[in-house]
Amino acid sequence: MSDEQDWVPASCTLPTPERPLRVADFDELFATALRRQERPGPTALRWTFDPGAEDSVRDLTSRESGCCGFFTFTVAPAADHVEVRVEVPSAQVAVLDALAGRAAARIGR
């Protein structure tokens, strides 16, 4: 799987040299703090992160929303975890699929 071809849509405004760094940021967060991933629908994901990752989750999802405005990230902290709901329009399901694949491959590493 090619990181950039599967990950980055044409509408992304993140400068090309920064894209591998953003992918690495997601990979690191998935590997170190992601507990569970669920797919409640074709245009939605639900992630459960360790509670200590809230600041990192908020920072990364904010940066990603800034360059890929079609993502909607909803961060909901709880006492023992941080839940993140990710939604995209139906035209961006392939991007969500790639994101889900990256998360699934790295969860709990």
C-alpha positions, 0 to 999 in steps of 0.5 A: 500500500502506498502511503500517499496514494491511499491516504491523501485526496486531491483536495488536501491543502497540506504541502506535499513535503509535510504529508509523510510527516502527517501520516507518521503522526497518525501512525504513531498515535494509532500504535501508541494510544488507539485501543479500539476502532469501530465502523458504524457506517460507510462514512463513519469511524469511531476510535477509542484512545487511551485517556492520556492521549487527549491532547495529541488527539485534539492537536492531530485532528485539528491539524487534519481538519485544517488541510482536509476540510471534508473530515469531521472529527468529534472528540469526546473525553470520558474518565477512562478513554477518549472517543473520536468520531470521524465522519466524511461525505460519501465522496470521500469514503476511499480516504476513510477506508485508507485511514481505517486500514492504517489504524487497524494495522497499527492498533496496539503495536 
